């Protein structure tokens, strides 16, 4: 981040390699191999046969004011779209219900699976995966992550939980339900958000791109540019597969993008401004982040970093 608060764009291939090598000895007890062979030997297929450079994220994850350029672009979407861009539907929200949530969670990933809520909480030296019963939110597991790893998004595919890391370019794999760490391997770049549709893993890197790989096939890595009103939508963060769309938190904003996974076009923007009441905000309360669909009833739940509530929301149409 430069002196004006603008985001730099550069690759971290060499720095990531150094970080990964430094982590190697500490991770020696884990299974270590290429991404492709790792997931094959974990019986969930192969993936990521090639490496790719990615746009860099900001150099820190400290709480900042929303990016005014991003917010302005989102607000103007649907009015400034070029002739080739599909009109963007805008949504407000209504709170259906809310559950008291552990404010210690610096929420990076959120997923409901088989009656459990999986939460990855970030920050160096504090990263942890917490597993709760759902909807009771009784803590079942609290699994610390190596202190040199900044935990990012997660997703559950079959009986495996996949956890991304931020700048370390490492992906961790845990077996369920015991949450036993069984493998780690390199990522082609930064990891931000993760989700899946069937055997296809999707993840973001903080840029305007989404990446996918079919774990039941050849694992070839595909890249999908994401556009809003014909322009790249950057800062794509936590992901969730909802119906036939990918929903993505847009970092540093109160918005969620509804992305067509075939075209990369943002077909809807959800504005969750005002969701967390001012009286619930503390000095360390951070941004909106975390989307989870309950497979049992299709309910959508959202939260944020160090938020005290998990909210079930219903979308309402609103003017752009």
Helices and strands as residue ranges (DSSP letters): H 13-24, G 25-27, H 35-41, H 68-76, E 89-100, E 107-113, E 116-121, E 128-133, E 139-144, E 151-157, E 160-165, E 170-175, E 180-186, E 194-197, E 200-204, E 209-214, E 222-225, E 227-228, E 231-232, E 236-242, E 245-250, E 255-260, E 266-271, G 278-280, E 288-293, E 300-304, E 309-318
